[in-house]
């Protein structure tokens, strides 16, 4: 695969064969961010899990101590008093059944996270085929199906991210922006890794964390040593 000049130059900033510790990797990845926009820093974690087995599925959420650097738009499905509560907590959109055709038929997706109260899941369930593939379906494990909509909204706005295995048994997560300090990125990555280590399936035999790679949107991947975890 042919890479551009900036990417090739960025690769010279570090040794591709070396496994760095968490703080070093965060410093390296900042040096490789050469785009004209504030690149997102993402971590890619290859696991030894087999997601085809329900007991080896990994899914959860964690609030990053320094946020994600991104403004997150929250849609809440609620009724009764919970509508006012959601609006007071700073939800960008709040509604119920009337939003179904808007999303289903008009392709309205002006939101990044969906929260729903349990009594609204019957309604939200009808959007499963639309929200599911986009990773937007509310889920109790991620804390997005809850009666405590205030906490859910506050956590999301503060930098809560969801982690889950993809079909290749890899977890992809944003941990901040290239403009963050090394310390901010290190703290965020540390909080995410702690949550993922705790989420290790008890039935898993063999190595849990196969590889960890940190990269910016446009930059090359920096390898992180899995030994610490």
Backbone bond lengths (Angstrom), bond angles and torsions (degrees), N, CA, C in turn:
res aa  C-N    CA-C-N  psi(-1)  N-CA   C-N-CA  omega(-1)  CA-C   N-CA-C  phi
1 X - - - 1.466 - - 1.534 109.49 -
2 X 1.341 115.68 129.01 1.463 120.25 -177.97 1.526 110.14 -85.65
3 X 1.329 116.21 131.91 1.469 121.01 179.92 1.523 110.25 -110.42
4 X 1.335 115.39 155.84 1.462 121.35 179.24 1.516 111.84 -72.70
5 X 1.328 114.38 171.34 1.461 121.91 -177.12 1.533 111.97 -61.02
6 X 1.343 116.42 -44.96 1.475 120.22 -178.64 1.529 111.12 -63.18
7 X 1.339 116.28 -40.55 1.468 121.74 -179.89 1.530 109.00 -64.09
8 X 1.349 115.95 -44.96 1.467 120.84 -179.66 1.527 110.83 -62.28
9 X 1.343 115.73 -41.73 1.473 120.26 177.86 1.533 110.62 -63.92
10 X 1.347 115.64 -41.03 1.474 120.97 -179.71 1.527 110.99 -61.60
11 X 1.335 115.94 -36.10 1.471 120.66 -178.76 1.532 111.67 -65.26
12 X 1.332 116.53 -23.17 1.464 120.31 -179.74 1.533 111.90 -77.29
13 X 1.324 116.10 -9.66 1.472 121.10 -177.36 1.534 112.67 -74.00
14 X 1.318 116.32 -18.51 1.469 119.38 -177.11 1.519 110.11 -151.52
15 X 1.333 115.99 170.11 1.462 122.31 -179.69 1.534 109.03 -93.38
16 X 1.316 116.44 116.14 1.476 120.83 -177.28 1.528 112.54 -61.96
17 X 1.330 116.46 -25.23 1.473 120.18 -176.17 1.526 112.90 -86.95
18 X 1.329 116.44 -11.09 1.465 120.23 -176.46 1.523 111.85 -88.34
19 X 1.342 115.10 143.62 1.463 121.03 174.94 1.530 107.55 -102.36
20 X 1.329 116.07 116.18 1.463 121.14 -175.58 1.525 111.02 -94.59
21 X 1.350 115.23 159.69 1.461 116.42 172.90 1.529 107.78 -80.35
22 X 1.311 115.08 170.96 1.457 121.84 -170.48 1.536 112.68 -56.18
23 X 1.336 117.07 -49.56 1.470 120.76 -177.38 1.529 111.70 -66.24
24 X 1.340 115.90 -42.29 1.474 120.17 178.84 1.528 110.76 -60.40
25 X 1.323 116.15 -44.59 1.469 121.23 -178.22 1.523 110.97 -60.84
26 X 1.332 116.13 -39.64 1.476 120.32 179.27 1.527 110.50 -63.69
27 X 1.339 116.37 -37.84 1.462 120.87 177.44 1.522 111.12 -67.47
28 X 1.328 115.87 -43.00 1.476 121.53 -179.76 1.529 111.07 -61.94
29 X 1.326 115.58 -44.98 1.461 119.87 -174.12 1.535 110.83 -67.75
30 X 1.329 117.17 -30.62 1.471 120.42 175.97 1.538 110.71 -64.55
31 X 1.322 115.94 -37.06 1.476 120.48 179.97 1.527 111.79 -67.35
32 X 1.329 116.58 -26.26 1.477 119.17 -176.80 1.527 112.85 -86.80
33 X 1.339 117.27 -4.20 1.470 120.62 -178.40 1.526 109.79 -82.56
34 X 1.328 115.58 101.10 1.468 119.79 -175.58 1.527 113.00 -116.82
35 X 1.312 118.20 0.63 1.472 120.85 -178.31 1.525 110.75 -69.01
36 X 1.331 115.49 162.30 1.470 120.60 -177.97 1.530 112.20 -79.86
37 X 1.332 116.84 -6.27 1.468 120.10 176.89 1.528 108.75 -113.99
38 X 1.320 116.08 167.68 1.469 120.89 -179.02 1.534 108.45 -78.67
39 X 1.323 115.68 98.54 1.466 120.60 -174.31 1.534 112.31 -66.89
40 X 1.317 115.31 147.65 1.461 121.25 173.49 1.522 108.31 -80.40
41 X 1.326 116.35 140.52 1.469 121.21 175.20 1.527 107.00 -100.43
42 X 1.322 115.91 124.01 1.471 120.66 -177.39 1.513 110.63 -121.34
43 X 1.338 114.97 149.39 1.458 119.96 173.99 1.526 107.61 -114.06
44 X 1.337 114.56 141.29 1.464 121.23 -180.00 1.533 107.06 -122.74
45 X 1.322 116.07 116.27 1.465 121.11 -174.12 1.529 109.59 -114.27
46 X 1.336 115.27 112.57 1.481 119.56 177.69 1.523 107.95 -87.84
47 X 1.314 116.11 124.68 1.467 120.37 -177.18 1.526 111.84 -108.17
48 X 1.313 114.52 167.07 1.461 120.73 175.92 1.518 111.94 -93.68
49 X 1.331 116.31 11.30 1.471 121.04 -178.85 1.530 111.28 -76.45
50 X 1.297 115.20 159.66 1.465 121.65 172.89 1.530 106.70 -119.17
51 X 1.323 115.40 97.89 1.461 121.50 -175.73 1.514 115.24 -62.16
52 X 1.352 116.24 -10.36 1.480 118.39 177.87 1.521 110.71 -70.92
53 X 1.337 115.88 -20.04 1.464 120.35 176.52 1.523 108.98 -95.91
54 X 1.310 117.08 124.72 1.474 121.89 -176.11 1.525 112.45 -54.81
55 X 1.349 116.45 -37.13 1.469 119.22 -176.32 1.537 112.18 -74.86
56 X 1.344 116.74 -8.87 1.466 119.37 177.55 1.530 112.31 -108.36
57 X 1.315 116.06 9.10 1.466 119.90 174.93 1.528 108.93 -73.33
58 X 1.305 116.48 139.35 1.470 120.45 177.44 1.516 107.68 -118.55
59 X 1.318 115.79 125.09 1.465 119.79 177.07 1.521 108.95 -155.15
60 X 1.299 115.59 133.73 1.456 119.79 178.71 1.515 109.93 -174.22
61 X 1.311 115.56 -168.46 1.470 120.37 -179.75 1.515 109.38 -146.22
62 X 1.318 115.12 154.37 1.464 120.90 178.84 1.526 108.06 -146.17
63 X 1.328 116.11 143.93 1.471 120.53 176.54 1.532 107.47 -91.17
64 X 1.331 116.41 117.90 1.464 120.43 179.06 1.528 109.21 -73.09
65 X 1.340 118.13 129.86 1.475 120.59 -174.99 1.523 114.42 -56.53
66 X 1.340 116.62 -29.33 1.466 119.78 -177.89 1.522 112.90 -111.92
67 X 1.343 116.21 16.38 1.464 119.68 179.68 1.522 112.33 70.45
68 X 1.328 116.17 -175.89 1.468 120.84 -177.89 1.527 112.19 -104.71
69 X 1.336 116.16 -10.90 1.463 119.17 -176.54 1.513 112.16 81.77
70 X 1.328 115.65 4.85 1.464 120.64 -177.46 1.526 109.54 -118.73
71 X 1.330 116.61 141.80 1.456 120.99 174.56 1.528 107.80 -80.94
72 X 1.327 116.10 120.67 1.467 120.41 -175.82 1.528 110.27 -103.80
73 X 1.340 114.78 128.66 1.468 120.45 179.16 1.536 108.59 -94.80
74 X 1.326 115.35 126.06 1.468 120.74 -175.04 1.528 111.14 -111.09
75 X 1.321 114.60 128.69 1.472 121.67 173.77 1.526 107.46 -106.40
76 X 1.325 117.21 129.61 1.467 121.25 179.10 1.524 110.12 -118.07
77 X 1.327 115.35 128.16 1.463 121.43 171.63 1.525 107.27 -95.24
78 X 1.322 115.99 116.48 1.467 119.79 -177.34 1.524 109.82 -154.36
79 X 1.345 115.11 170.28 1.466 119.43 174.30 1.527 109.14 -145.32
80 X 1.330 115.03 166.52 1.467 120.01 179.15 1.519 112.52 62.82
81 X 1.345 115.52 -139.10 1.468 121.74 -177.60 1.525 112.88 -62.35
82 X 1.332 114.99 -25.53 1.467 119.15 -176.41 1.535 111.79 -67.20
83 X 1.329 117.41 -22.54 1.470 120.61 176.94 1.525 109.19 -64.25
84 X 1.343 115.66 -49.76 1.465 120.24 179.28 1.526 111.56 -63.21
85 X 1.343 115.29 -38.91 1.471 119.88 -179.81 1.536 110.60 -62.78
86 X 1.337 115.15 -43.73 1.471 120.10 -179.73 1.527 111.31 -64.01
87 X 1.333 115.59 -42.29 1.474 120.14 179.74 1.525 110.80 -64.73
88 X 1.330 115.92 -41.19 1.466 120.90 -179.93 1.529 111.53 -65.92
89 X 1.342 115.77 -31.26 1.469 120.30 -178.06 1.533 112.41 -79.92
90 X 1.352 115.68 -8.03 1.466 118.32 176.13 1.512 115.65 102.06
91 X 1.356 117.19 19.36 1.465 119.57 175.83 1.524 109.28 -62.67
92 X 1.327 116.83 141.78 1.468 120.41 -179.10 1.523 111.29 -77.39
93 X 1.335 115.88 -34.53 1.467 121.45 178.58 1.521 108.86 -140.46
94 X 1.319 116.92 138.60 1.465 121.62 177.17 1.523 107.69 -135.92
95 X 1.328 116.65 136.42 1.457 119.05 178.91 1.506 111.90 -174.09
96 X 1.333 114.45 -166.46 1.456 120.39 -178.41 1.509 110.10 -142.57
97 X 1.319 114.74 -131.79 1.464 121.97 -175.09 1.532 113.58 -55.32
98 X 1.344 116.37 -32.34 1.472 119.74 -176.67 1.536 113.40 -64.40
99 X 1.370 116.22 -16.98 1.474 119.74 -179.48 1.527 112.79 -83.89
100 X 1.339 116.56 -15.94 1.481 120.55 -176.87 1.534 111.67 -56.84
101 X 1.361 119.32 -56.42 1.471 118.29 -179.06 1.537 113.08 -63.74
102 X 1.334 116.37 -31.34 1.469 119.83 -179.83 1.528 110.44 -62.43
103 X 1.348 115.55 -41.11 1.471 120.61 179.88 1.529 110.24 -78.78
104 X 1.333 115.53 -46.76 1.468 121.61 -174.30 1.529 112.87 -68.68
105 X 1.327 116.18 -47.65 1.461 120.48 -172.43 1.525 114.45 -97.49
106 X 1.340 115.80 -32.32 1.464 118.44 -176.12 1.529 112.92 -98.68
107 X 1.350 115.83 -4.47 1.468 119.78 178.87 1.521 113.59 63.62
108 X 1.350 115.49 39.23 1.471 120.17 179.97 1.529 110.21 -82.63
109 X 1.319 115.88 117.05 1.472 120.65 179.40 1.527 110.61 -137.44
110 X 1.317 115.79 51.80 1.468 120.60 -179.35 1.537 111.07 -85.96
111 X 1.326 116.94 38.00 1.465 121.67 -177.98 1.518 109.31 -145.87
112 X 1.342 115.89 157.29 1.469 121.50 -177.19 1.524 113.08 -109.46
113 X 1.353 116.09 -27.11 1.466 121.02 -178.81 1.527 108.34 -138.78
114 X 1.335 115.96 141.28 1.467 120.72 177.33 1.525 108.96 -114.43
115 X 1.336 115.26 128.69 1.465 122.46 175.65 1.523 107.17 -115.38
116 X 1.322 116.84 142.75 1.469 119.68 178.05 1.523 110.48 -142.15
117 X 1.329 115.54 143.94 1.458 119.11 171.95 1.535 106.76 -77.45
118 X 1.340 118.33 150.90 1.469 120.83 -176.49 1.537 113.17 -53.85
119 X 1.346 117.03 -35.62 1.471 119.40 -177.92 1.526 112.90 -73.31
120 X 1.339 117.42 -4.21 1.467 121.18 177.78 1.529 112.40 -104.62
121 X 1.335 117.05 -1.64 1.464 119.17 -175.91 1.525 113.34 -67.36
122 X 1.332 116.74 -24.15 1.470 119.94 174.90 1.519 110.44 -63.29
123 X 1.327 115.60 -38.92 1.472 121.76 178.54 1.534 109.87 -73.11
124 X 1.333 116.03 -48.95 1.466 121.04 -177.47 1.535 111.31 -63.89
125 X 1.328 115.95 -32.19 1.466 120.89 179.22 1.520 113.37 -55.86
126 X 1.339 115.73 -28.21 1.474 119.62 179.30 1.526 111.98 -69.14
127 X 1.338 115.81 -14.35 1.470 120.59 179.01 1.526 111.95 -99.04
128 X 1.335 115.83 8.42 1.465 120.80 -176.55 1.519 114.41 -51.11
129 X 1.340 116.75 -43.70 1.474 120.79 -176.74 1.528 111.90 -70.19
130 X 1.322 115.62 -22.04 1.471 119.84 -179.20 1.532 110.95 -93.65
131 X 1.345 115.90 -46.86 1.463 120.43 -177.31 1.531 112.82 -77.80
132 X 1.350 115.96 -36.18 1.471 121.48 -177.04 1.516 114.20 -52.83
133 X 1.351 118.11 -56.85 1.468 120.33 -178.36 1.525 113.90 -60.97
134 X 1.330 117.25 -23.94 1.465 120.93 179.64 1.539 111.59 -89.71
135 X 1.341 116.51 -0.86 1.465 120.49 -179.32 1.518 112.88 70.71
136 X 1.353 116.09 26.53 1.469 120.56 -175.94 1.525 114.03 -105.78
137 X 1.335 116.61 -0.81 1.462 119.45 -176.78 1.539 110.26 -69.35
138 X 1.336 117.51 126.87 1.477 119.44 177.64 1.527 111.02 -58.70
139 X 1.335 115.37 145.79 1.458 119.54 -175.70 1.532 109.48 -146.50
140 X 1.338 118.36 132.53 1.479 120.40 -179.43 1.530 112.91 -57.60
141 X 1.369 117.29 -37.12 1.468 120.96 -178.82 1.530 111.81 -63.45
142 X 1.321 115.34 -29.82 1.467 119.79 -179.58 1.525 111.27 -90.58
143 X 1.340 116.02 -1.28 1.460 120.18 179.02 1.515 113.63 77.17
144 X 1.345 116.48 15.71 1.469 119.47 -178.04 1.531 112.76 -101.06
145 X 1.328 116.82 0.18 1.476 120.91 167.93 1.520 105.08 -114.82
146 X 1.322 116.69 105.13 1.463 120.23 -172.16 1.525 111.36 -161.65
147 X 1.332 115.84 153.16 1.468 120.24 173.39 1.536 110.14 -83.94
148 X 1.351 115.88 -18.92 1.464 119.68 -179.98 1.534 108.84 -89.46
149 X 1.335 115.48 73.01 1.466 119.33 -175.94 1.532 111.84 -66.86
150 X 1.315 117.32 -29.77 1.474 120.46 178.99 1.520 110.82 -60.68
151 X 1.348 116.48 -49.32 1.476 120.13 179.77 1.530 110.55 -63.22
152 X 1.338 116.19 -42.82 1.469 120.40 -178.67 1.523 110.61 -59.24
153 X 1.333 116.33 -46.18 1.474 120.72 -178.83 1.528 110.50 -67.06
154 X 1.333 116.54 -45.16 1.471 120.35 179.58 1.522 111.89 -59.14
155 X 1.339 116.16 -43.74 1.474 120.63 179.70 1.530 111.25 -62.69
156 X 1.333 115.50 -45.91 1.472 120.19 -178.69 1.524 110.73 -62.76
157 X 1.322 116.11 -45.49 1.469 120.28 -179.52 1.536 111.45 -66.20
158 X 1.345 115.81 -27.91 1.467 120.38 -179.09 1.526 112.69 -80.39
159 X 1.343 117.24 -10.58 1.461 119.57 178.03 1.508 114.57 119.95
160 X 1.317 116.65 31.14 1.464 120.08 178.41 1.532 109.50 -77.85
161 X 1.312 116.47 130.52 1.466 120.25 176.65 1.522 109.70 -122.39
162 X 1.294 115.07 154.67 1.462 120.96 178.42 1.527 108.77 -103.33
163 X 1.328 115.95 140.78 1.472 119.44 174.68 1.520 108.74 -122.35
164 X 1.317 115.78 142.73 1.472 120.73 179.07 1.523 109.80 -160.74
165 X 1.313 115.93 155.31 1.469 121.01 177.62 1.518 109.63 -72.13
166 X 1.337 116.51 139.78 1.460 118.20 170.52 1.532 107.65 -93.14
167 X 1.321 117.05 -172.52 1.477 120.47 -176.22 1.523 112.34 -66.50
168 X 1.342 116.87 -19.68 1.469 120.51 178.73 1.523 112.00 -94.56
169 X 1.357 116.15 9.49 1.474 122.45 -178.39 1.526 112.69 64.50
170 X 1.345 114.59 32.15 1.467 121.47 176.91 1.528 108.19 -113.87
171 X 1.332 116.11 144.26 1.468 121.85 175.52 1.529 107.34 -106.40
172 X 1.331 116.95 125.42 1.470 122.32 177.61 1.525 108.01 -114.04
173 X 1.325 117.82 125.49 1.474 120.58 -179.45 1.518 112.19 -142.56
174 X 1.339 117.46 140.44 1.464 119.92 171.43 1.533 108.46 -79.45
175 X 1.322 116.67 140.85 1.484 117.96 178.37 1.536 111.79 -123.12
176 X 1.327 116.49 8.20 1.460 119.06 178.53 1.510 111.64 147.64
177 X 1.320 115.16 -161.32 1.463 122.14 -178.73 1.533 109.79 -120.93
178 X 1.322 115.86 159.24 1.466 120.47 179.94 1.527 111.54 -62.29
179 X 1.334 116.90 -23.09 1.468 121.38 179.75 1.539 112.29 -77.20
180 X 1.336 117.08 -11.07 1.465 120.37 177.11 1.531 109.07 -65.96
181 X 1.330 116.27 156.75 1.465 119.88 174.19 1.532 108.79 -76.03
182 X 1.335 116.31 163.67 1.473 120.25 177.13 1.526 110.11 -57.92
183 X 1.346 115.79 -39.50 1.470 120.58 -178.44 1.528 111.03 -64.12
184 X 1.334 116.26 -42.58 1.472 120.13 -179.75 1.527 110.86 -63.48
185 X 1.335 115.78 -43.35 1.473 119.60 179.15 1.524 110.48 -65.83
186 X 1.352 116.24 -41.81 1.469 120.79 -179.92 1.523 111.51 -62.11
187 X 1.337 115.69 -44.17 1.477 120.15 179.48 1.527 110.83 -62.90
188 X 1.332 116.44 -43.72 1.466 120.31 179.99 1.526 111.57 -64.04
189 X 1.332 115.37 -45.53 1.468 119.67 -179.68 1.524 110.57 -65.34
190 X 1.339 116.26 -39.03 1.470 120.27 178.22 1.513 111.84 -61.95
191 X 1.345 116.81 -42.22 1.476 120.95 179.57 1.526 111.10 -64.75
192 X 1.339 116.34 -40.58 1.468 120.41 178.76 1.529 110.66 -66.23
193 X 1.333 116.87 -45.53 1.460 120.15 -178.62 1.521 111.76 -63.73
194 X 1.333 117.43 -38.34 1.467 121.04 177.16 1.533 110.05 -58.55
195 X 1.342 115.53 -44.39 1.474 120.19 -179.19 1.524 110.94 -65.54
196 X 1.328 116.61 -40.69 1.476 120.22 -178.54 1.527 111.19 -70.12
197 X 1.327 116.95 -38.03 1.476 120.12 177.25 1.535 109.91 -62.59
198 X 1.334 116.36 -41.43 1.470 120.30 178.54 1.520 112.14 -67.08
199 X 1.321 116.35 -24.78 1.473 120.73 -177.54 1.535 112.82 -85.27
200 X 1.331 116.91 5.54 1.473 119.87 -178.63 1.527 110.83 -57.12
201 X 1.326 117.93 126.03 1.475 120.55 -179.90 1.526 111.33 -65.13
202 X 1.321 116.45 135.53 1.470 120.62 -178.02 1.529 112.08 -67.26
203 X 1.338 116.69 -22.26 1.473 120.24 -177.48 1.528 112.56 -85.50
204 X 1.338 116.80 -6.65 1.469 119.55 -175.20 1.517 111.68 -72.70
205 X 1.324 115.38 129.10 1.461 121.23 175.14 1.526 107.05 -110.08
206 X 1.324 115.93 142.63 1.464 118.52 -178.86 1.521 111.60 91.70
207 X 1.325 114.57 -169.75 1.467 120.87 -174.28 1.529 111.59 -70.48
208 X 1.330 115.77 132.51 1.469 121.25 -179.35 1.529 110.73 -83.50
209 X 1.342 116.03 -56.23 1.467 120.08 -178.80 1.526 109.35 -99.65
210 X 1.326 115.91 107.62 1.473 120.50 -177.30 1.528 111.32 -80.66
211 X 1.340 116.38 -44.68 1.464 119.25 178.84 1.526 109.94 -156.80
212 X 1.334 115.72 151.85 1.466 121.71 177.10 1.526 107.01 -131.20
213 X 1.328 116.06 124.71 1.471 120.99 -179.61 1.518 109.60 -127.33
214 X 1.336 115.77 135.25 1.460 121.83 179.41 1.520 107.94 -112.20
215 X 1.329 117.05 136.06 1.470 119.57 -179.53 1.523 110.99 -154.00
216 X 1.331 116.06 153.53 1.456 120.20 171.82 1.528 107.87 -88.69
217 X 1.319 116.44 171.83 1.470 121.53 -177.64 1.524 111.89 -51.07
218 X 1.339 116.92 -45.25 1.465 121.21 -173.99 1.525 113.58 -108.95
219 X 1.337 116.36 -1.32 1.464 119.17 -172.47 1.519 114.77 -100.42
220 X 1.344 116.21 170.20 1.474 121.37 177.96 1.524 111.87 -74.99
221 X 1.310 116.41 162.90 1.462 121.54 -177.59 1.526 112.55 -85.32
222 X 1.329 115.04 137.26 1.470 122.28 175.69 1.524 107.27 -106.03
223 X 1.324 116.92 127.50 1.466 120.06 -177.74 1.528 111.81 -81.97
224 X 1.325 114.96 140.30 1.467 120.62 177.98 1.523 108.75 -114.25
225 X 1.320 115.91 137.64 1.458 120.46 178.14 1.540 110.66 -65.56
226 X 1.326 116.07 133.11 1.466 120.39 179.28 1.534 111.05 -88.01
227 X 1.335 117.23 -6.05 1.466 121.78 -173.83 1.519 112.45 -56.66
228 X 1.334 117.62 -40.54 1.455 121.71 -176.60 1.531 111.24 -64.03
229 X 1.319 116.38 -28.83 1.467 120.51 -175.01 1.522 112.26 -96.75
